[in-house]
């Protein structure tokens, strides 16, 4: 089943009045591995963000993160999702919207469930859905410098 996320984006008309610019189900669905699907809801490529532009910033080509900006994405992890141990050069704010998922770190596993929030600070991690229902998580990834720990630079990987 495809991820069904309604995306409502506001803007301004020529008179400066607030209007709904976009009201649709996310169409830019991608899957980077078996059992996972995501949609980019919005992106920014500067900080502070520019709210004047008229284009749909969800259509911007991005990787996991966006240099100098942010990526807001919703991800569905099905039970048995293929593993992907990875680290990003970002600080990630995550909210589990539905289901449960295990986040594996170096030697530690944390179970997250609907309503839980996470601040991921450039740590290497893996998402594993050991349950019987999909898990849906909202992520906001904010560009960050690579982590330095133990006098080593820990670049993005995976």
C-alpha positions as CSV (number, residue, x, y, z in Angstrom):
1,X,0.0,0.0,0.0
2,X,1.3,3.4,-0.9
3,X,2.0,6.0,1.8
4,X,-1.0,8.3,1.8
5,X,-0.1,11.8,3.2
6,X,-2.2,14.8,2.6
7,X,0.0,17.8,2.1
8,X,-1.4,21.3,2.6
9,X,0.9,24.3,1.8
10,X,0.0,27.9,2.3
11,X,1.2,31.0,0.5
12,X,0.0,34.5,-0.4
13,X,-2.0,35.9,-3.3
14,X,-1.1,39.1,-5.2
15,X,-2.8,41.2,-2.5
16,X,-0.8,39.6,0.3
17,X,-3.7,37.5,1.6
18,X,-3.1,34.1,3.0
19,X,-4.2,31.3,0.7
20,X,-3.9,27.5,0.3
21,X,-1.4,27.0,-2.5
22,X,-1.3,23.2,-2.5
23,X,-3.8,20.6,-1.1
24,X,-3.0,17.2,-2.4
25,X,-1.9,13.7,-1.5
26,X,1.9,13.4,-1.8
27,X,2.8,12.3,-5.3
28,X,6.6,12.2,-5.1
29,X,6.8,8.8,-3.4
30,X,10.2,7.0,-3.5
31,X,11.5,3.8,-2.2
32,X,15.2,3.3,-1.5
33,X,15.0,-0.2,-0.2
34,X,12.6,-3.1,0.2
35,X,9.9,-2.3,2.8
36,X,10.4,1.4,2.9
37,X,8.7,4.3,1.2
38,X,8.9,8.1,1.7
39,X,7.6,11.4,0.4
40,X,9.3,14.7,0.7
41,X,6.8,17.2,2.0
42,X,8.9,20.3,1.7
43,X,12.5,21.5,1.5
44,X,14.5,24.7,2.1
45,X,17.9,25.5,0.7
46,X,18.8,28.5,3.0
47,X,18.6,29.5,6.6
48,X,16.7,31.6,7.2
49,X,14.2,30.1,4.7
50,X,12.7,32.2,1.9
51,X,8.9,32.2,1.9
52,X,8.6,34.4,-1.2
53,X,9.2,31.8,-3.8
54,X,6.2,30.3,-5.7
55,X,7.6,26.9,-6.7
56,X,6.8,23.7,-5.1
57,X,9.9,23.0,-2.9
58,X,9.0,19.3,-2.5
59,X,10.0,18.8,-6.1
60,X,13.6,19.9,-5.4
61,X,16.1,17.1,-6.0
62,X,17.5,16.1,-2.6
63,X,19.5,13.2,-1.1
64,X,18.9,12.3,2.5
65,X,19.8,15.9,3.5
66,X,20.1,19.2,1.7
67,X,23.3,21.3,2.1
68,X,22.5,24.6,3.8
69,X,18.8,23.7,4.3
70,X,16.2,21.4,5.6
71,X,14.2,18.3,4.3
72,X,10.8,17.5,5.7
73,X,9.9,13.9,4.8
74,X,7.4,11.2,6.0
75,X,8.7,7.6,5.9
76,X,6.9,4.3,6.1
77,X,8.8,1.3,7.4
78,X,7.0,-2.0,6.8
79,X,7.6,-5.0,9.0
80,X,10.9,-6.7,7.9
81,X,12.2,-3.5,6.2
82,X,15.6,-4.1,4.6
83,X,18.4,-2.8,6.9
84,X,20.4,0.4,6.2
85,X,23.0,1.3,8.7
86,X,23.7,4.9,8.1
87,X,24.8,8.3,9.4
88,X,23.8,11.7,8.0
89,X,25.4,15.2,8.3
90,X,22.3,16.6,9.9
91,X,20.4,17.0,13.1
92,X,17.1,15.1,12.7
93,X,13.9,15.8,14.5
94,X,11.6,12.8,14.3
95,X,8.0,12.1,15.5
96,X,6.6,8.5,15.3
97,X,3.1,9.0,13.9
98,X,1.9,5.4,13.9
99,X,3.2,1.9,14.8
100,X,6.5,1.0,16.5
101,X,10.1,0.7,15.4
102,X,13.5,-0.2,16.8
103,X,16.4,2.2,16.4
104,X,19.7,0.4,16.6
105,X,22.8,2.4,17.5
106,X,26.3,1.0,18.3
107,X,25.3,-1.7,20.8
108,X,22.0,-0.2,21.9
109,X,18.4,-0.7,20.7
110,X,15.6,1.7,21.6
111,X,12.0,1.0,20.8
112,X,10.0,4.0,19.6
113,X,6.2,4.0,19.4
114,X,3.5,6.4,18.2
115,X,3.8,9.7,20.0
116,X,7.5,9.3,20.8
117,X,10.0,12.0,19.6
118,X,13.7,11.6,18.7
119,X,16.5,14.0,18.2
120,X,19.1,12.2,16.1
121,X,22.5,14.0,16.3
122,X,24.6,12.5,13.5
123,X,24.8,9.1,15.1
124,X,25.1,5.9,13.0
125,X,21.8,4.1,13.2
126,X,19.5,1.5,11.6
127,X,15.6,1.3,11.6
128,X,14.1,-2.2,12.2
129,X,10.4,-2.9,12.2
130,X,10.0,-6.1,14.1
131,X,6.2,-5.6,14.5
132,X,3.3,-6.7,12.4
133,X,2.2,-3.2,11.3
134,X,3.9,-0.4,9.3
135,X,5.6,2.4,11.3
136,X,5.2,5.9,10.0
137,X,7.7,8.6,11.1
138,X,7.9,12.3,10.2
139,X,11.4,13.6,9.9
140,X,12.8,17.2,9.7
141,X,16.5,16.9,8.7
142,X,18.5,20.1,9.2
143,X,22.0,20.4,7.6
144,X,24.8,20.1,10.1
145,X,28.6,19.9,10.1
146,X,30.0,16.4,10.4
147,X,30.3,15.1,14.0
148,X,33.8,15.1,15.6
149,X,34.1,12.6,18.5
150,X,37.2,11.0,20.0
151,X,39.3,13.4,17.8
152,X,37.8,11.7,14.7
153,X,35.6,13.2,12.0
154,X,32.5,11.0,11.5
155,X,31.2,11.7,8.0
156,X,27.9,10.7,6.6
157,X,27.8,7.0,5.5
158,X,25.4,4.4,4.2
